[in-house]
Amino acid sequence: MTLSEYRDYEKSVKSFFDYNNISHLSPINQDWEPYFTWRNCDCCARNLGGDRVECNSFNNKTKEIVGTYEVCMDCYYYAEYGQLDDMTMLEIGDTQASIFQ
């Protein structure tokens, strides 16, 4: 993933959270297991096949569960930690560094 693709991804996820009044995503089941599907992620809408997690969405202002969504592991991780996984972030950093050399 390039820095530009990452910025687009962030915008897409932010738009989803804002549009649906979501503050956080949490797995529906405590003992959740990701499952594979070709269906688009409900959050980022990317059409990449991959593992998905069924999540509840929560609104901090109303203190209510807003809805349920099937999200990719990237979006689940991003919602949890505010960035993608460390390896992807390192790759983006390497790409960014090479741009300025």
C-alpha positions in Angstrom: 0.0 0.0 0.0 1.3 3.4 -0.9 1.0 6.5 1.2 -1.6 7.9 -1.2 -3.6 4.6 -0.9 -3.4 4.8 2.8 -4.7 8.4 2.9 -7.6 7.3 0.7 -8.3 4.4 3.0 -8.3 6.6 6.0 -10.8 9.0 4.3 -13.1 6.1 3.4 -13.1 4.7 6.9 -13.7 8.2 8.5 -16.6 8.8 6.1 -18.1 5.5 7.1 -17.8 6.2 10.8 -19.1 9.8 10.4 -22.0 8.8 8.1 -23.1 6.0 10.5 -22.4 7.9 13.7 -20.0 5.3 14.9 -17.4 5.7 17.6 -16.1 2.2 17.9 -16.5 -1.3 16.4 -16.5 -4.4 18.6 -16.8 -8.1 17.6 -20.3 -9.5 18.3 -19.0 -12.7 19.9 -16.3 -12.7 22.5 -14.9 -15.9 21.0 -14.9 -14.5 17.5 -13.3 -16.2 14.6 -12.7 -14.3 11.3 -14.2 -16.0 8.2 -13.3 -15.7 4.5 -15.6 -14.0 2.0 -15.5 -12.2 -1.3 -18.1 -9.7 -0.2 -17.1 -6.1 0.1 -16.2 -4.8 3.5 -19.1 -2.7 5.0 -16.6 -0.1 6.3 -14.0 0.6 3.6 -16.0 -0.9 0.7 -12.9 -2.4 -0.8 -13.7 -5.4 -3.0 -10.8 -7.6 -1.9 -11.6 -11.1 -0.7 -10.4 -11.7 2.8 -11.3 -12.4 6.4 -14.2 -10.6 7.9 -15.5 -10.0 11.5 -19.1 -9.3 12.4 -19.0 -6.2 14.6 -21.4 -4.1 16.6 -20.9 -0.4 16.2 -21.2 1.9 19.2 -22.0 5.6 19.5 -20.2 7.3 22.4 -22.6 10.3 22.4 -25.8 8.3 22.6 -24.3 5.3 24.5 -26.1 3.0 22.1 -25.3 0.2 19.7 -25.9 1.7 16.3 -25.8 -1.4 14.0 -23.9 -4.4 13.0 -21.4 -4.6 10.1 -19.2 -7.2 8.4 -15.7 -5.6 8.4 -12.4 -6.7 7.0 -9.4 -7.3 9.3 -7.8 -4.0 8.2 -10.9 -2.0 9.3 -11.2 -3.9 12.6 -7.5 -3.3 13.4 -7.8 0.4 12.3 -10.9 0.9 14.5 -9.1 -0.8 17.4 -5.6 0.9 17.1 -6.1 4.0 14.9 -3.7 2.6 12.1 -3.2 -0.5 10.1 -1.0 -3.3 11.2 2.7 -2.6 12.0 4.1 -4.4 8.9 1.8 -2.3 6.5 2.7 0.9 8.3 6.4 0.1 8.0 6.0 -0.6 4.3 4.1 2.8 3.9 7.0 4.4 5.8 9.6 2.8 3.5 7.6 4.1 0.5 7.3 7.6 1.9 11.1 7.6 2.7 12.0 6.6 -0.8 9.9 9.4 -2.2 12.1 12.0 -0.5 15.4 10.5 -1.4 
